[in-house]
Amino acid sequence: MTDEPLRVRICKYEDIERLARLNQQLIEDEGYDRSGRISLEGLKDRMSEFIHSGYTAYIFEEGGEVVGYALINRRSDPVRLRQFFICRDRRRQGYGHRAFQELLKQAGLTTVDLDVLAWNKVGIEFWKSLGFETRSICMNYAVKKQKQ
């Protein structure tokens, strides 16, 4: 980590591919079970749909290098943080805390809701360290496929 300030900027259409690549890493890291194997093109399409339907994407940069991103839904009340990602080589160095605080300032947010996958223990502890509290538990039922 440098002494340089962390820059938070709103993404433009030119950032879609970069956001899709970062989202691909996020999906891998959190082990999200519903994304299946979405191609990079599919992730680009999905990110484009998010941005065109009321979401705002932010890139976190330091020294001209991307250190992460966030995707928020401003149409919900309170605002919902849909995706938050810090690049693998920048984790456990304070970037997540700094990025979240800068995001709050840049976006003018005072209240934020988010979901964390139940098996993502590191993510749960990270959000708790920022002051988030558990308000609900979302559950899912799916019939398990039988092996043939």
Buried (B, 14 or more C-beta within 10 A) or exposed (E): EEEEEBBBEEBEEEBBBBBBBBBBEBBEBBEEEEBEEBEEEBBBBBBBEBBEEEBBBBBBBBEEEBBBBBBBBEEEEEBBBBBBBBBEEBBEEEBBEBBBEBBBEBBEBEEBBBEBEEEBEEBBEBBEEEEBEEEEEEEEEEEEEEEE
